[in-house]
Amino acid sequence: MILSSPPRLVPDRFLPFKRRLDRHPWLRGVSLGGTGVVVAAQVYVPNLVFLLLGVLVLAIGLLVSPRDEVTGITILLGFTFMLPANLVIGPLGQTGVPSMVLALALLLLWFFVRCAPDLGTDRGFQPLRILAVLAVVSMLASYMAGQVRGLSAVEASGANAALLGQGAALGILLFTADSLRSTDAVRTILRRVTYGAAFLAAVASLQFFSIVDLAKLIRLPGFTVHSSTAEFVESRSGFNRVAGLATHPIEYGVVLSMALPIALHLALTARDHKWLKWLVVLMIAGGIPLSIGRSAVLASAVALSVYLVTLRLRVLAGLIPLALAGVVGMQVAVPGLLGSIKSLFTGAGNDPSIAGRTDDYAAVFILWRQHPVFGIGPGTYIPKLYRVLDNQYLYELITVGVVGAAVGIALFGFGYSLARRVQRQAVDPEVRSLGQALAGSIAAAAVAAFTFDALGFAIMFVVTHLMIGCAAALWRTAVRDDPRSVRSTSLAARSVRAPRHFVAAKSTQ
């Protein structure tokens, strides 16, 4: 007689935490005591409750999580999504955004592991590294061109901040592209991006219904509010136009739009906890209209169009009732909101914001003609000295010239192309679907960059570069390093096989 094993009471993902508790019983007391301290702080020192809660969550998370690249990127996502975007480390000023500081740390870590081949980082052919070299060269050339032109103190500060921003971008791109060791690791990171977007949507919902504004309550020692005029809640068409913890409602809406196809893919392919995956989809989709902006609607349309075009008709037919139910539910919950969003498009001809965006072109080209190749210098286009630009491509054209703008466009192109290669060449159908969802997210970011200076916003900056880095990592693990994948002859000829120790180090997260 064969006895079946008893059901596992502790899920597999919590086993590391349970083993640590079994080896160190005092950790149970620390966890319970920390929870009690947080509860007591809510009564006696409410200003510190978020700090204590964050420390407790971070401590427990480090106990549960392995010490690997996924944990490092997760910490970056935590600082990105769970802190107000206008909180900075006081002495560092505008360069002290916590997520940017962590991204710079990832760049240093990437350099370290590149110098130590036995640590398992990828050393094979990666197109994103070529683009990174071009980005560094063009940025330095533009920086020198600005110095030759002569900079004021404000412009010089902006140029130095732009160099740090470039380092942060490289840290996210290269660490993500070269360190994630499997498709499961990429999927884990993207799933956590959707959780962060759902948290933003939850905070924005509290703002929209005037329940509580967490963006103004979260204050941590050592952090200051960079801009005293920043408001996370505005008014438009009689409704609260909210931003969650983002800098602006446009950024908030576009970030949610980028996360939507990823969340939808995870829900459609979920094998367990399907209710949680669909709840995340519901929160993200329901949070997008709360930004009350054209950019979010446009980005959502692009992201879903790219992703849904590859789904089977049967799946699409099953999504239509859900979409209709969502529209009806939004109309019932917030009467008039969808009509207000519709009027933003039907009345676009009389909208002063549209006229302001079109006026930017003439003003920019006058200045660009004086410095067409390398621009006036990265970070030197200060709005109070010139004018506000609501177009990332125009901003790059005028600051880093046609060379730097071409590299910026190529960044979106490389990310989209690698994600599409995964969709065409990967063996696993779920990985192909994930590649297409990534392509939709990157396409949404590229289109939204026409409507605002996207990479000047911290959350948008991190999520955009992380999506592109994940596309490169997914291509590497699912196409380049998988002998079963359908690869083109030219790509196979150029590819360098990953080191044996790296292949052996692959593991699911």
C-alpha positions in Angstrom: 0.0 0.0 0.0 1.4 3.4 -1.1 0.6 6.2 1.2 0.3 9.6 -0.3 2.4 12.4 1.2 0.5 14.8 3.4 -0.3 18.2 1.9 2.3 20.8 2.3 1.2 23.4 4.8 3.8 25.9 3.9 4.1 27.1 0.2 7.4 26.5 -1.5 8.2 30.2 -1.8 8.0 30.5 2.0 10.3 27.6 2.8 13.5 29.6 3.0 11.8 31.9 5.5 10.5 28.9 7.5 13.9 27.3 7.6 15.5 30.5 8.9 12.8 30.7 11.6 13.4 27.1 12.6 17.2 27.7 12.8 16.8 31.0 14.6 13.7 31.1 16.8 14.4 34.6 18.0 13.4 35.8 14.5 9.8 35.0 15.3 10.0 37.4 18.2 11.7 40.1 16.1 8.9 39.8 13.5 6.1 39.9 16.1 7.8 42.6 18.1 8.4 44.7 14.9 4.7 44.4 14.1 3.8 45.6 17.6 6.1 48.6 17.3 4.5 49.6 14.0 1.0 49.4 15.6 2.2 51.4 18.6 3.8 54.0 16.3 0.5 54.6 14.6 -0.8 55.8 17.9 2.1 57.7 19.5 4.5 58.7 16.6 2.4 58.6 13.4 5.1 60.5 11.5 7.4 57.5 11.8 5.0 54.7 11.1 5.9 54.5 7.4 9.6 54.4 8.2 9.1 51.6 10.7 6.8 49.7 8.4 9.3 50.0 5.6 12.1 48.7 7.8 10.0 45.8 8.9 8.9 44.8 5.4 12.5 45.2 4.2 13.8 43.0 7.0 11.3 40.3 6.4 11.8 40.5 2.6 15.5 40.0 3.0 14.9 36.9 5.1 12.5 35.4 2.5 14.5 36.4 -0.6 17.8 34.9 -1.8 20.8 37.1 -2.1 20.7 37.4 -5.9 20.1 39.8 -8.8 16.3 39.5 -8.6 16.4 40.7 -5.0 18.5 43.7 -6.0 16.2 44.7 -8.8 13.2 44.2 -6.4 14.7 46.6 -3.9 15.0 49.1 -6.8 11.3 48.6 -7.6 10.3 49.0 -4.0 12.0 52.4 -3.7 10.6 53.4 -7.1 6.9 52.5 -6.5 6.5 52.9 -2.7 8.1 56.3 -2.1 6.7 59.6 -3.4 8.6 60.7 -6.5 9.5 64.1 -5.0 11.3 62.7 -2.0 15.0 63.1 -2.3 18.1 62.5 -0.1 18.5 66.1 1.3 22.2 66.8 0.7 22.1 65.5 -2.9 19.3 67.7 -4.1 17.8 66.8 -7.5 20.3 64.0 -8.0 19.2 62.4 -4.7 16.2 60.5 -5.9 16.5 57.1 -4.1 15.8 55.0 -7.1 18.4 56.8 -9.1 21.0 56.3 -6.4 20.2 52.6 -6.3 20.5 52.5 -10.1 24.0 53.9 -9.9 24.8 51.3 -7.4 23.6 48.6 -9.9 26.0 50.1 -12.4 28.9 49.7 -10.0 27.8 46.2 -9.2 27.6 45.4 -12.9 31.2 46.6 -13.3 32.3 44.4 -10.4 30.7 41.2 -11.7 32.1 41.9 -15.2 35.5 41.9 -13.7 34.9 38.5 -12.0 33.9 36.0 -14.7 33.2 33.3 -12.1 30.2 35.2 -10.7 28.1 34.0 -13.6 27.2 37.3 -15.4 26.6 37.0 -19.1 29.6 37.6 -21.4 28.1 36.6 -24.7 26.9 38.8 -27.5 24.4 41.3 -26.3 23.2 44.1 -28.7 22.2 46.3 -25.8 25.9 46.7 -24.8 26.8 48.1 -28.2 24.0 50.7 -27.8 25.3 51.5 -24.3 28.7 52.3 -25.7 27.2 54.6 -28.3 25.1 56.3 -25.6 28.2 57.0 -23.4 30.2 58.3 -26.4 27.3 60.6 -27.6 26.6 61.8 -24.0 30.3 62.7 -23.4 30.5 64.4 -26.8 27.4 66.5 -26.0 28.8 67.3 -22.5 32.0 68.6 -24.0 30.1 70.6 -26.6 28.2 72.2 -23.9 31.4 73.1 -22.0 32.9 74.6 -25.1 29.7 76.7 -25.6 29.9 78.0 -22.1 27.4 77.2 -19.3 25.9 79.2 -16.6 25.9 77.8 -13.0 22.4 76.4 -13.4 23.2 74.8 -16.7 26.4 73.3 -15.4 24.5 71.7 -12.5 22.0 70.3 -14.9 24.7 68.9 -17.1 26.3 67.1 -14.2 23.0 65.7 -13.1 22.4 64.5 -16.7 25.7 62.5 -16.5 24.5 60.9 -13.3 21.2 60.1 -15.0 23.0 58.5 -17.9 24.9 56.3 -15.4 21.6 55.3 -13.7 20.1 54.4 -17.0 23.1 52.2 -17.9 23.0 50.6 -14.5 19.4 49.5 -15.0 19.8 48.4 -18.6 23.1 46.5 -18.2 22.5 44.9 -14.8 19.1 43.7 -15.9 20.2 42.5 -19.4 23.3 40.6 -18.2 22.4 39.4 -14.7 18.9 37.8 -14.9 19.7 34.1 -15.5 16.4 32.6 -16.7 13.1 33.4 -18.2 11.5 32.7 -14.8 13.7 35.5 -13.3 12.5 37.9 -16.0 8.9 36.9 -15.4 9.4 37.4 -11.6 10.7 41.0 -12.1 7.9 41.9 -14.5 5.3 40.4 -12.1 6.7 42.7 -9.4 6.4 45.6 -11.7 2.7 44.9 -12.1 2.4 44.7 -8.3 4.1 48.1 -8.0 1.7 49.6 -10.6 -1.3 48.1 -8.7 0.0 49.8 -5.6 0.2 53.1 -7.4 -3.3 52.6 -8.6 -4.5 51.9 -5.0 -2.8 55.1 -3.7 -4.4 57.1 -6.6 -7.8 55.7 -5.9 -7.6 57.0 -2.3 -6.6 60.4 -3.7 -9.4 60.4 -6.3 -12.1 59.7 -3.8 -10.5 62.2 -1.3 -10.0 59.5 1.4 -6.4 60.1 2.1 -3.3 61.4 0.3 -0.5 59.0 1.2 1.9 61.0 -1.0 1.8 63.8 1.5 1.9 61.5 4.6 5.0 59.4 3.7 7.9 61.3 5.1 11.2 59.7 6.1 14.1 61.0 8.1 17.0 62.2 5.9 14.6 62.8 2.9 13.2 66.2 1.8 10.6 67.2 -0.6 12.5 68.4 -3.7 9.7 70.7 -5.0 7.4 72.5 -2.6 5.0 73.2 -5.4 4.5 69.6 -6.4 0.9 68.5 -6.1 -0.2 64.9 -6.4 -3.9 65.8 -6.9 -5.1 68.4 -9.4 -8.5 69.2 -10.7 -9.9 68.6 -14.2 -13.5 68.6 -15.5 -14.8 68.6 -11.9 -12.8 65.5 -10.9 -9.6 64.9 -8.9 -6.9 64.3 -11.4 -4.5 62.1 -9.4 -0.9 60.9 -9.7 -0.6 58.3 -6.9 3.0 58.6 -5.8 4.2 59.7 -9.2 5.4 63.3 -10.0 2.5 64.0 -12.4 -0.8 62.4 -13.5 0.6 61.9 -17.0 3.5 59.9 -15.6 1.2 57.9 -13.4 -1.2 57.0 -16.3 1.5 56.0 -18.7 3.4 53.8 -16.2 0.1 51.9 -15.6 -0.5 51.7 -19.3 3.0 50.1 -19.7 2.2 47.6 -17.0 -1.2 46.6 -18.3 -0.2 44.2 -21.1 2.3 42.5 -18.7 -0.4 42.1 -16.1 -2.8 40.8 -18.7 -0.3 38.2 -19.9 0.4 37.0 -16.4 -3.4 36.6 -15.7 -4.0 34.7 -19.0 -1.1 32.3 -18.3 -1.5 31.9 -14.5 -1.5 28.4 -13.1 -2.2 29.4 -9.5 -3.5 32.3 -7.7 -5.4 33.4 -10.8 -7.7 35.6 -8.7 -4.7 37.7 -7.6 -3.4 38.1 -11.2 -6.9 39.3 -12.4 -7.2 41.6 -9.4 -3.9 43.2 -10.4 -5.3 43.6 -14.0 -8.5 45.1 -12.6 -6.6 47.6 -10.3 -4.3 48.7 -13.1 -7.0 49.0 -15.8 -9.3 50.8 -13.4 -6.6 53.2 -12.2 -5.7 54.4 -15.7 -8.8 56.6 -16.2 -8.1 58.3 -12.9 -5.2 60.2 -14.5 -7.8 61.9 -16.8 -5.3 62.4 -19.6 -4.9 61.7 -23.3 -1.4 60.3 -22.8 -2.6 57.4 -20.7 -5.4 56.5 -23.1 -3.0 56.7 -26.1 -0.4 54.6 -24.4 -2.9 52.0 -23.3 -4.3 51.8 -26.8 -0.8 51.2 -28.3 0.2 48.7 -25.6 -2.9 46.6 -25.9 -3.0 46.8 -29.7 0.5 45.4 -29.9 -0.1 42.7 -27.4 -3.6 41.6 -28.3 -2.9 41.2 -32.1 -1.1 37.9 -31.4 -3.7 36.3 -29.2 -6.1 33.7 -30.5 -9.6 34.8 -31.4 -11.0 32.6 -28.7 -9.0 34.4 -26.1 -10.0 37.8 -27.5 -13.6 36.9 -27.5 -13.3 36.0 -23.8 -11.8 39.4 -23.0 -14.5 41.4 -24.7 -17.2 40.8 -22.0 -14.6 41.7 -19.3 -13.8 44.9 -21.1 -17.4 45.8 -21.5 -18.1 45.0 -17.8 -15.1 47.2 -16.9 -16.5 50.2 -18.9 -19.9 49.8 -17.4 -18.5 49.4 -13.9 -16.4 52.6 -14.3 -19.4 54.5 -15.5 -21.5 53.4 -12.6 -18.8 54.0 -10.0 -17.8 57.4 -11.3 -20.5 58.9 -13.5 -19.2 61.3 -16.1 -15.6 60.4 -15.9 -15.4 58.5 -19.2 -17.3 61.3 -20.8 -14.8 63.8 -19.6 -12.0 61.7 -21.0 -13.8 61.5 -24.3 -14.1 65.3 -24.4 -10.3 65.5 -24.2 -10.1 64.0 -27.7 -13.2 65.5 -29.2 -12.3 69.0 -28.0 -8.6 68.7 -28.7 -8.7 71.5 -31.3 -9.5 74.0 -28.7 -7.2 72.7 -26.0 -4.4 75.1 -25.1 -2.2 72.3 -24.0 -2.3 70.9 -27.6 -1.5 74.3 -29.0 1.4 74.7 -26.5 2.9 71.4 -27.7 2.7 72.3 -31.4 4.3 75.7 -30.6 7.3 73.9 -29.1 8.5 72.7 -32.5 9.2 76.1 -34.0 10.9 77.4 -30.8 13.1 74.3 -30.5 14.2 74.2 -34.2 15.4 77.8 -33.9 17.8 76.9 -31.1 18.6 73.5 -32.5 20.0 74.9 -35.8 22.7 76.6 -33.8 23.9 73.3 -32.3 22.6 70.6 -34.6 25.0 67.7 -34.1 25.7 67.4 -30.3 23.1 69.9 -29.0 23.5 72.6 -26.3 24.6 70.0 -23.7 22.8 67.3 -21.7 20.6 68.7 -19.0 21.2 72.3 -19.9 17.7 73.0 -21.3 16.3 74.6 -18.1 12.6 75.4 -18.4 12.9 78.6 -16.5 15.6 79.8 -18.9 13.8 78.6 -22.1 10.3 77.0 -22.0 8.6 73.8 -20.9 8.9 71.0 -23.4 6.3 68.3 -23.5 8.1 66.0 -25.8 11.0 63.8 -24.9 12.4 63.6 -28.5 12.4 67.4 -28.8 14.2 67.6 -25.5 16.9 65.2 -26.6 17.2 66.8 -30.0 18.0 70.2 -28.5 20.2 69.0 -25.6 22.2 66.1 -27.1 21.7 66.9 -30.8 20.8 64.7 -33.6 23.4 62.1 -32.6 22.0 61.7 -29.1 18.4 61.8 -30.2 19.2 59.0 -32.7 20.7 56.9 -29.8 17.6 57.6 -27.7 15.3 56.4 -30.5 17.5 53.4 -31.1 17.0 52.5 -27.4 13.3 52.1 -27.9 13.9 50.3 -31.2 16.4 47.8 -29.8 14.1 47.0 -26.9 11.1 46.5 -29.2 13.1 44.5 -31.7 14.5 42.1 -29.1 11.0 41.6 -27.5 9.6 40.8 -31.0 12.4 38.3 -31.7 11.4 36.5 -28.5 7.8 36.4 -29.8 8.9 35.0 -33.2 11.8 32.7 -32.2 11.3 31.3 -28.6 10.1 27.8 -28.1 7.8 28.2 -25.1 4.5 29.7 -26.1 4.2 31.5 -22.8 7.6 33.1 -23.3 6.6 34.2 -26.8 3.5 35.8 -25.3 5.6 37.5 -22.6 7.9 38.9 -25.4 4.9 40.3 -27.2 3.6 41.9 -24.0 7.0 43.5 -23.4 6.9 44.8 -27.0 3.6 46.4 -26.3 4.9 48.1 -23.1 8.0 49.4 -24.9 5.9 50.7 -27.8 3.6 52.5 -25.4 6.6 54.2 -23.8 8.0 55.2 -27.2 4.7 56.8 -28.2 4.1 58.4 -24.9 7.5 60.1 -25.2 5.9 62.3 -27.9 3.4 63.7 -25.3 5.7 64.6 -22.4 9.4 64.6 -21.4 9.0 61.0 -20.2 12.6 60.3 -19.0 12.6 63.3 -16.8 10.2 61.5 -14.4 11.7 59.1 -11.9 9.2 56.2 -12.1 8.8 56.4 -15.8 12.6 56.5 -16.1 13.1 53.3 -14.1 10.2 51.4 -15.6 11.2 52.2 -19.2 14.8 51.2 -18.9 13.8 48.1 -16.9 11.4 47.0 -19.6 14.1 47.3 -22.2 16.6 45.5 -20.0 14.1 42.7 -19.5 13.5 42.4 -23.2 17.3 42.0 -23.7 17.5 39.4 -20.9 14.5 37.5 -22.2 16.0 37.4 -25.7 19.3 36.1 -24.3 17.8 33.4 -22.2 14.9 32.3 -24.5 16.5 32.7 -27.9 20.3 33.1 -27.9 21.1 30.5 -25.3 18.3 28.1 -26.1 19.5 25.7 -28.9 15.8 24.8 -29.6 14.9 28.4 -30.6 14.4 29.5 -34.2 17.3 31.8 -34.8 18.3 33.6 -38.0 21.6 32.6 -39.7 23.2 36.0 -39.2 22.4 36.1 -35.5 23.6 32.6 -34.9 26.9 33.4 -36.7 27.5 36.5 -34.5 26.4 34.9 -31.2 29.0 33.9 -28.7 28.1 30.9 -26.6 27.6 31.7 -22.9 30.3 30.5 -20.6 29.8 27.0 -19.1 29.7 28.3 -15.6 26.9 30.8 -16.5 24.8 28.1 -18.1 25.2 25.9 -15.1 24.2 28.7 -12.8 20.8 29.2 -14.3 18.0 28.6 -11.9 14.4 29.5 -11.5 13.6 32.3 -9.1 
